[in-house]
Amino acid sequence: MILEIATFDIKEQSQTAFTAAFQEAKLVVSKSKGFLGLEFQHCIEIPTKFVVLIQWETLEDHTIGFRESPLFTQWRAILSPHFQNPPIAEHFQTINKI
């Protein structure tokens, strides 16, 4: 399992609209092959910062399967009007788990 951590810097005063748009966007990404689940979080200290934790079966399910598909185009079209800056996506794998 691969964990994608995507950090979103949202335009000032766009938090409510971004949260609403994310409800639609999560339905889009969930249709992608290898998608296992996600968690959507809002930063307490920085109101314009959001993090999405997405679980993928493999790295390629995200980087190729999703990012090179029409689903990614839909996802971006829904969310990008709210971006202050492009999101940052990083991928992690578990080393230890308690």
Residue, then its C-alpha position, 0 to 999 in steps of 0.5 A: m500500500i502506498l500513501e499519497i499525501a497531497t497538500f493544498d494551499i487554498k485561496e483566502q476565503s475559499q475554504t468553504a467552497f473548496t470543502a464542498a468541491f472536495q465532496e464531488a472530487k472524492l467521488v471522481v478519484s474513488k473510481s480509479k483503479g487501485f484507489l483504497g480510500l482517503e482522509f480529508q483534513h483541514c489545518i487548524e493553524i493555517p485556515t487555507k491549508f488542507v491535506v488529503l491522505i489517499q491510499w493506493e494499491t501501488l505507486e503506479d496506480h496513482t502516478i500513471g493510472f490516475r494521473e494519466s486518465p480522464l478522471f484526473t482531468q475531472w478532479r483538477a477541474i473541480l478543485s483547481p479554481h480554489f488553488q492559491n498554489p499548485p498542490i504538492a503530492e508526495h508518496f510514502q510506504t510503511i516501514n513500521k506500524i504499531 
